[in-house]
């Protein structure tokens, strides 16, 4: 699922839990529910950011898995002018 969708689901469940006042079967009050929801949303956002960083890194490396060669200061830079 999309990280934004996951965060919306976590927000909705957190909001519902706060509206109910407590979660049956768990010893969590409104403050605990809010903290749990915030931790879940933060972890989803962090995982999404790390995934995006890995994708960007993979795209930068290219198909062969190596980083692109930097242009030399003498040859390629002058040839591009």
C-alpha positions as CSV (number, residue, x, y, z in Angstrom):
1,X,0.0,0.0,0.0
2,X,0.9,3.6,-0.5
3,X,2.6,5.2,2.6
4,X,0.1,8.1,2.5
5,X,-2.8,5.6,2.6
6,X,-1.2,3.9,5.5
7,X,-0.9,7.1,7.4
8,X,-4.5,8.0,6.7
9,X,-5.6,4.6,8.0
10,X,-3.5,5.1,11.2
11,X,-4.9,8.6,11.6
12,X,-8.5,7.3,11.3
13,X,-7.9,4.4,13.7
14,X,-6.3,6.8,16.2
15,X,-9.1,9.3,15.9
16,X,-11.7,6.5,16.4
17,X,-9.8,5.2,19.5
18,X,-9.6,8.7,21.0
19,X,-13.3,9.2,20.3
20,X,-14.1,5.9,22.1
21,X,-11.9,6.9,25.0
22,X,-10.2,3.5,25.4
23,X,-9.6,0.4,23.3
24,X,-11.4,-2.7,24.6
25,X,-8.9,-5.4,25.6
26,X,-6.0,-3.0,25.9
27,X,-5.2,-0.9,28.9
28,X,-4.8,2.3,26.9
29,X,-6.4,5.6,27.6
30,X,-6.7,8.5,25.2
31,X,-3.1,9.7,25.8
32,X,-1.8,6.2,25.1
33,X,-3.8,5.8,22.0
34,X,-2.6,9.2,20.7
35,X,1.0,8.2,21.5
36,X,0.6,4.8,19.8
37,X,-0.9,6.5,16.7
38,X,1.9,9.1,16.5
39,X,4.5,6.4,16.7
40,X,2.8,4.3,14.0
41,X,2.5,7.3,11.7
42,X,6.1,8.3,12.3
43,X,7.4,4.8,11.6
44,X,5.3,4.6,8.4
45,X,6.6,8.0,7.3
46,X,10.2,7.0,8.1
47,X,9.9,3.7,6.2
48,X,8.5,5.6,3.2
49,X,11.3,8.1,3.3
50,X,13.9,5.3,3.5
51,X,12.3,3.5,0.6
52,X,12.2,6.6,-1.5
53,X,15.9,7.2,-0.7
54,X,16.8,3.6,-1.7
55,X,14.9,4.0,-5.0
56,X,16.7,7.3,-5.8
57,X,20.0,5.6,-5.0
58,X,19.2,2.7,-7.3
59,X,18.2,5.0,-10.1
60,X,21.4,7.0,-9.7
61,X,23.6,3.9,-9.8
62,X,22.0,2.6,-13.0
63,X,21.5,-0.9,-14.3
64,X,25.0,-2.2,-13.7
65,X,24.9,-1.3,-10.0
66,X,27.9,1.1,-10.2
67,X,27.9,4.8,-9.4
68,X,28.3,6.9,-12.6
69,X,31.9,8.1,-13.3
70,X,32.6,11.7,-12.4
71,X,33.7,13.8,-15.4
72,X,37.4,14.6,-15.4
73,X,38.4,18.2,-14.8
74,X,40.3,18.5,-18.1
75,X,38.7,16.4,-20.8
76,X,34.9,16.0,-20.5
77,X,34.2,19.4,-18.9
78,X,35.9,21.3,-21.7
79,X,34.4,19.1,-24.4
80,X,30.9,20.0,-23.3
81,X,31.4,23.8,-23.7
